[in-house]
Amino acid sequence: MEAKAISRHVRQSARKVRLVADMVREKNIEFALNALHFSNKKASETVEKTIRSAVSNLMNLEGGSGVEPEDLFVKTIFVDEAGIARRFRAGSMGRASIIRKRSSHLTVIVAEKENKKKKK
């Protein structure tokens, strides 16, 4: 069983959010949330909120109430580029330079671990 959560138009560049996303990819939920909580990156707050949302989405699914949060892991997490807001800054001799305010889309898929027990 798996669930998805998407944060769109995060006002931070995709490159910076990917650094944090790579840190928690395919990790246990408890480990991921703990690592994000104590990370000093600005993007860690957004990634943590999105992971919590995905876990909540899984719990609200039909049949998801029996799932324990300890049995979940981050199956997939990826960051895409979103639109770029452009601002102009005055330069010398009547010129203007462009300031690009980049944003990103964050997608998290949380799944339940498959416990495979070997029979003797």
One Martini backbone bead per residue (centre of mass of N, CA, C, O) as a GRO file, in nm:
protein
  120
    1MET     BB    1   0.098   0.036   0.022
    2GLU     BB    2   0.034   0.370  -0.109
    3ALA     BB    3   0.136   0.726  -0.102
    4LYS     BB    4   0.077   1.073  -0.198
    5ALA     BB    5   0.272   1.388  -0.216
    6ILE     BB    6   0.236   1.743  -0.311
    7SER     BB    7   0.459   2.019  -0.368
    8ARG     BB    8   0.390   2.332  -0.494
    9HIS     BB    9   0.570   2.607  -0.541
   10VAL     BB   10   0.851   2.611  -0.422
   11ARG     BB   11   1.060   2.880  -0.293
   12GLN     BB   12   1.295   2.689  -0.438
   13SER     BB   13   1.540   2.541  -0.567
   14ALA     BB   14   1.587   2.229  -0.694
   15ARG     BB   15   1.883   2.190  -0.614
   16LYS     BB   16   1.840   2.234  -0.302
   17VAL     BB   17   1.616   2.015  -0.258
   18ARG     BB   18   1.778   1.765  -0.357
   19LEU     BB   19   1.977   1.745  -0.124
   20VAL     BB   20   1.753   1.656   0.080
   21ALA     BB   21   1.617   1.422  -0.078
   22ASP     BB   22   1.873   1.235  -0.087
   23MET     BB   23   1.884   1.186   0.228
   24VAL     BB   24   1.573   1.017   0.230
   25ARG     BB   25   1.598   0.805   0.030
   26GLU     BB   26   1.485   0.494   0.122
   27LYS     BB   27   1.382   0.557   0.409
   28ASN     BB   28   1.281   0.566   0.706
   29ILE     BB   29   1.056   0.764   0.855
   30GLU     BB   30   1.192   0.820   1.125
   31PHE     BB   31   1.471   0.890   1.012
   32ALA     BB   32   1.385   1.116   0.818
   33LEU     BB   33   1.248   1.310   1.025
   34ASN     BB   34   1.495   1.338   1.208
   35ALA     BB   35   1.696   1.447   0.996
   36LEU     BB   36   1.523   1.697   0.914
   37HIS     BB   37   1.489   1.835   1.191
   38PHE     BB   38   1.830   1.860   1.220
   39SER     BB   39   1.853   2.025   0.981
   40ASN     BB   40   2.000   2.334   0.823
   41LYS     BB   41   1.797   2.336   0.599
   42LYS     BB   42   1.535   2.491   0.446
   43ALA     BB   43   1.412   2.238   0.285
   44SER     BB   44   1.347   2.042   0.525
   45GLU     BB   45   1.066   2.151   0.600
   46THR     BB   46   0.918   2.079   0.335
   47VAL     BB   47   0.986   1.776   0.330
   48GLU     BB   48   0.861   1.705   0.602
   49LYS     BB   49   0.569   1.792   0.538
   50THR     BB   50   0.531   1.600   0.293
   51ILE     BB   51   0.576   1.334   0.443
   52ARG     BB   52   0.349   1.371   0.650
   53SER     BB   53   0.126   1.385   0.434
   54ALA     BB   54   0.169   1.101   0.315
   55VAL     BB   55   0.111   0.947   0.576
   56SER     BB   56  -0.175   1.061   0.614
   57ASN     BB   57  -0.288   0.955   0.346
   58LEU     BB   58  -0.247   0.654   0.417
   59MET     BB   59  -0.430   0.653   0.677
   60ASN     BB   60  -0.698   0.755   0.505
   61LEU     BB   61  -0.721   0.510   0.372
   62GLU     BB   62  -0.845   0.225   0.284
   63GLY     BB   63  -0.688   0.021   0.520
   64GLY     BB   64  -0.477   0.232   0.672
   65SER     BB   65  -0.531   0.199   0.987
   66GLY     BB   66  -0.335  -0.072   1.017
   67VAL     BB   67  -0.094   0.106   0.984
   68GLU     BB   68   0.234   0.149   1.070
   69PRO     BB   69   0.473   0.397   1.079
   70GLU     BB   70   0.724   0.198   1.116
   71ASP     BB   71   0.650   0.045   0.820
   72LEU     BB   72   0.764   0.294   0.671
   73PHE     BB   73   0.875   0.440   0.351
   74VAL     BB   74   1.066   0.607   0.113
   75LYS     BB   75   1.024   0.531  -0.208
   76THR     BB   76   0.970   0.827  -0.339
   77ILE     BB   77   1.176   1.117  -0.446
   78PHE     BB   78   1.108   1.429  -0.621
   79VAL     BB   79   1.242   1.707  -0.824
   80ASP     BB   80   1.101   1.984  -0.988
   81GLU     BB   81   1.068   2.229  -1.201
   82ALA     BB   82   0.943   2.542  -1.204
   83GLY     BB   83   0.870   2.839  -1.224
   84ILE     BB   84   1.000   3.163  -1.328
   85ALA     BB   85   1.075   3.451  -1.169
   86ARG     BB   86   1.112   3.783  -1.293
   87ARG     BB   87   1.358   4.031  -1.227
   88PHE     BB   88   1.463   4.369  -1.210
   89ARG     BB   89   1.787   4.530  -1.221
   90ALA     BB   90   1.956   4.799  -1.192
   91GLY     BB   91   2.196   4.946  -1.394
   92SER     BB   92   2.432   5.069  -1.564
   93MET     BB   93   2.361   5.277  -1.820
   94GLY     BB   94   2.044   5.170  -1.835
   95ARG     BB   95   2.050   4.895  -1.736
   96ALA     BB   96   1.935   4.543  -1.705
   97SER     BB   97   1.896   4.280  -1.478
   98ILE     BB   98   1.830   3.944  -1.418
   99ILE     BB   99   1.618   3.791  -1.176
  100ARG     BB  100   1.594   3.455  -1.066
  101LYS     BB  101   1.305   3.294  -0.928
  102ARG     BB  102   1.307   2.988  -0.812
  103SER     BB  103   1.116   2.681  -0.843
  104SER     BB  104   0.931   2.388  -0.706
  105HIS     BB  105   0.855   2.034  -0.718
  106LEU     BB  106   0.725   1.799  -0.474
  107THR     BB  107   0.756   1.434  -0.454
  108VAL     BB  108   0.591   1.182  -0.245
  109ILE     BB  109   0.639   0.827  -0.174
  110VAL     BB  110   0.469   0.605   0.039
  111ALA     BB  111   0.549   0.285   0.190
  112GLU     BB  112   0.522  -0.044   0.266
  113LYS     BB  113   0.674  -0.289   0.409
  114GLU     BB  114   0.801  -0.605   0.320
  115ASN     BB  115   0.752  -0.891   0.506
  116LYS     BB  116   0.989  -1.153   0.485
  117LYS     BB  117   0.928  -1.481   0.578
  118LYS     BB  118   1.093  -1.763   0.658
  119LYS     BB  119   1.055  -2.098   0.616
  120LYS     BB  120   1.149  -2.414   0.770
   0.00000   0.00000   0.00000
